[in-house]
Amino acid sequence: MGAVPSTPRRTTSVVQSGTEYLIGVFVGDKPIPLSSDLWFKLLELPLTVRWPQASVIQASEALARNNPRTRHLAKMLVHLAWCLQECASASGGPAEVVHARAVNAAYMSAVFLKFLIENAKSERFEELYLGLDEEEMVAAGLPTDQSIVYFVMRGVLSFLGASDLSPHSCLLHHELLNFMLVAMSTQLCSEPSPGPKDVHPFLDAAMVQESAVAGSVVRRLLLNYIARPRIPYNNSVYPIFSDGSQPGVLQRVGSAAANFVLLPYYTFNFLVSSSGEGSRSPLADNSLLVLLILIHYRKCIMVDDSIVNNGVENADPNTFIKENSYFSDNPYCKALENARDIDFDRVDVEGNPQCGPLVRLPFASLFDTLGLCLADESSVLLLYSLVQGNSDFLEYVLVRTDLDTLLMPVLEMLYNASRRTSNQIYMLLIVLLILSQDSSFNASIHKLILPSVPWYQERLLHHTSLGSLMVIVLIRTVKYNLSKLRDVYLHTNCLATLANMAPHVHRLSAYASQRLVSLFDMISRKYSKLAEFQNDKIVKSKSSQLDGASIPEDLSTEFHIYNDFLRIVLEIINAILTYALPRNPEVIYAIMHRQEVFQPFKNHPRFNELLENIYMVLDFFNSRMDMQQTDGEWSVDKVLQVIIVNCRSWRGDGMKMFTQLKFTYEQENHPEEFFIPYIWQLVLSHGGFSFNLDAINLFPVDLPVEDDDLTGEKADTAPSAELNV
């Protein structure tokens, strides 16, 4: 088969019924009525003929030229919606035939729609020509009070939400998710900060669906993520599949213009392989990506449309828009936030009725699946979205007795921070910070004893509490950040979590206690160097007698930052000594063993009051040591035994009681500026979706999007957040 002709040849009935003829008609310049049998013939083709990539690109270019007049893309989308209605009602014939027709409609729509989106020049995507004449819509029985895009998205979303997975529908679900990714990819062409002029036809149509539809979609996508289904292969059910020697439509059309459209074929090969590896599920992966795009989308609306083009002179456009706009409600975000455990309903206990449809999910299965899949970056973002937005799921996590199921993968990824993206590290640390806001969590993690930690290489950790391991890994992350990333936001998150944990520390291990004192030593050295450098600059500026000579602003800022960090570490140590000293003899030993590191700050005006408590503890236990008689030198065990004995007589009289530090995480008003680009980088990094780099405006095109390339790179923006003390 050669290239697709723009005008089909009508020489014989064989050609008229052939594959190339029908595709040629679709991309040609002659409009096909919605009711024409050609649509059904096109969608029922087994399409077992190989097409070279150039031919499919040529077909896409032909459709782009002729679509303004033929509106064939809109008509294909209408047929997709009709096919889904037939699937739901089983009125279009045998289930396998109806579903195969819908698969073809979804797949072809995605291929040609993606080409048009990538090559669109207008900001409002007029090149898609998604409307039809009212006369044609009436003749076809289409609702004239709805746009074609709304009609199609309602059909797609309703089917996804209402249809259970089965051998007949599994592949169709997968193709509809692929279609959704393509339809929502208009975001890649927009700026990172949503504006009132932004138009995303399919996403905007999804946002105005009924809350019941949104809730059912969120539920189905999460159930797909939990179940991680495999697509069953049955050659008699899906004739569009080839036997391996002959390429089928999923391979042939798959070469359309990007690697994305090869996904179904490779997915098929992967899922029917005999390797037995079933942990990865492309359907589950795409379900999660579609869910993340939906819940984090924000539609910007101006308070007064008349001021969009009449902004205040000399005002920053972005600031002006943010101050005079708001975001419309996102029904998918609300559905996720209001999801409840299928085994427990808060309404039954508190008597507060729930407004709107309730999404019921198996929290236990969701918790376990997250624990298994956190190595995937999109799963980390889902965990963040749940604990940050859904108070019921957060509460469920906090009362689980097997917190190691979730925390061990999190801590292992932080341990291997050099192999992770900066954004992933941010998300993991924020999750820990949110969990650490609960005092019961901080207490329970010290009661859970780990037999071993095989992935920790620096030393053997046997019978270490989960809390001690968390302290060790957080301190290790701070040290890694100090030497590699030098990210203030990351430092702050780590120290904030440690500060929340401090009053509840119980039997902190010897190694964790040593690391805590070592953390103070490391930050104090950095602080002292900055102070010395700053003093040198002051002396030089005075001696030079130059007008305007001053300390560089960045140096002064860094000095004040480390001043704050050092104080937080001292407050962490103080909180342990003030509220949990009798339960932590190893912390006392570590402080006594390295007590010289505190000496330079004993009389420091900013730190002296915090050092007073530490030295009160040191004086007490040093005096008890001096009172002991021992034969030979002191051993670690002997010193520790003296500490344990005297902990019982410790009363803490004279200790200054400082207000406990309490850090909380709150999103700012515009988190979408971080999350929308981040999610689409995740979509691209999954390898099943590619996009024309020249068309991407959402983030710099030279940003690496592959997992390996992102390793160790500093993100342009940290997650929009505030740490409240």
C-alpha positions, 0 to 999 in steps of 0.5 A: 500500500502506498500513500493515502490519496487526498481524493479516493479513486472510484474505479472498482468496488474492491477499491471502494471497500478497501482500507486505503479508500476509506481512510482516504475518504475520511481525510479527503475534501468531500464532506461525509454526512454523519449518517453515511455507511462509510463511517461504519465501514471505516470503524469496522475495518480490521486494518491488517495492512501496514502503513509506513509512518510517512503515509500516516503523517500524510493522511494527518496533513490531508485531514488538517487541510480539509477538516475546516470544510468537512468537519470530519474530526468532529464527526468522528468524535460524534461517532465515538460518543455513539459507539460508547452509547451502544457499548453501554446499552449493548444495542449495536450487536455482539459485544465484541463487535461493538467494543472493537468499533469503539476502540477504532473510533477512540484510537483514530480520534486520538491519532488525528486529534494529536496531530492537529493539537501539535500543529495548532497556531491559535491560542483557542485551538480554532484549527480543530473545528469541533463544531457542526452546523445546527441543521446537521446536528438536528438531522443527526438527533444531536442536542443543539444546546450542547457543544460537540466537545461537551457531548463527546466528553460526557460520553467518554467520561460517563462510559469510563465511570459507569462501565466495569472492566471486563474482557470486552471493555478492558481494551476500550477503557485503555484506548479511552484513557489514551484519547483523554491524554491526547485531548487534554494535551492542549495544556502543553501549548499554554503558559505555566500560569493559567490565564483567563484567555486560556482555552482547553476545549476538552478539559473545560468540557470535563469540568462542567460535567455533573458532580455524579459523573466526576465522582464516578470517574474518580472512583473508576480511575482509582479502582483501576490503579488499585486493581492494576488490570491486565488486558486479556488477549483473545484473537477471536474477540479482537480481530484488529489484533494481528497474530504477531507476524502480520501487523494490526491497526494498533501497530499500523496507525501507531506510527502516526506522528509520535511514539505515543501512538505505538503504545497500544501495540507495545502494551499488547505485547507486554500484557500478553507476554509469558514473563509473568511480570504483572506489577506494571499495568499501562491501564493503571498507569494511564488511569493515574495520569488522567486522574492527576491531570483532572484533579489539578486543573484550574480554570481561571475566570476574571471577576469582570471580563471587561478588565482583561484588556483594560488592565492598570497601566504599568502593572505586572500582567500576571500579578494583575490577573491573579488579583482580579481573577478566581478559579472555578470549582473542580468537581474531580478535585472535590470528589477526591477530597470527599472520598470515603472508605468503603468500610467506614462512613464518618456520617454514621458516627458524626451525623453530618450529612454529605453534600453531593454524591459520595465516592466510596473507595477501599482505603485498605487496598489503596493504602497497600497499592501506594506502598507497593508503587511509590517508586513511581513518581506519579504514585508519590503525587497521588499520595500527596494529593490524598493526604493533603486534600482528603482528611478521611484518608489522612486519618486512615493512614494515621491509625494504621498499625503497619505504617512501615508499609507506606513509610519504608518506601518513602524513606528508601527513596529519600535515602537514594535521593541522588537517583530521584528528581528534586520534585519527587523529593519535595513531595515525599518530604511534604508527605512526611511533614503532613504526617508529622503534624499528628502527635499520635503518628509521632508516638506510634512510629517509635513503637514499631521496631524494624528487624533490619533495614537492608537498603541502608548501606552505611551501617547495619541497622538491626531492631531499629524503630521506624521513628529512629530510621526516619530521623536518620534518613531526614538528617541524611537528606539535609546533609545531601542537600547541603553538599549537592542541591543547596535548596533552602526549601528542602532544608526547611521541610526536613527540619520542620518534620524533625521539630514536629517529631522531637517532643514525642521521641521515644528511645531514639537509637544510638546512631540516630542520636549521634546523627542529630548531634552531628547535624548540629555540628555540620550546620554550626560549621557552615554558620561559623564560616558565613559569620567569619566571611561576613565579618571580613567583608564588613572590615574590608568595607570599612577600611576601603572607605568606599561609598556604598560598599556593603555585604552582598545581599545573597551572603547576608540572606544565606547567613540569616537562613543558617542562623534560623536553621541552627536555632531550629536544630537547637530547639529540636534538641531542647524539645527532646531534653525538655519533654522526653529526656528520661526516655532517651538515654542515647541522646544524652550520651551523644550530647555528652560525647560531643559536648565541645561542639556546643561551646562556641555558642554558649554565650551567643546572644541568639542561642544562649538561652537554648544552650542553657538547658543543654548545659544544665543537662550536661552539668547534671550528668557530668556531675553524676559521672564524677561521683562514680567510682570505676576500675579502669577506663569508662566504656560506652556501656558503663557511661550509658548505664550511669545515664540510665540510672540517673535518668530516673532521678532527673526532675528538670528543675530550672529548665526553661520551657520553650513553646513547642515548635509546630510546623504545618503545611499549607498550599498557597493560592496558586499551586497549579503553577507547579503541579500542572507542568510537573504532571505533564512532565510525568506524562511525558517521562512515562514513555507512552506519550510524546509531543512536538517539542516546538509546540510546548510552552508549559515548561522550557523544552530543553528541560529533561523529561526522562526519569534518568535525565531528571536525576539530581536536577534542581527544579525551577520551582518548589511546590507552592507551600507555606510552613506555618509555625 
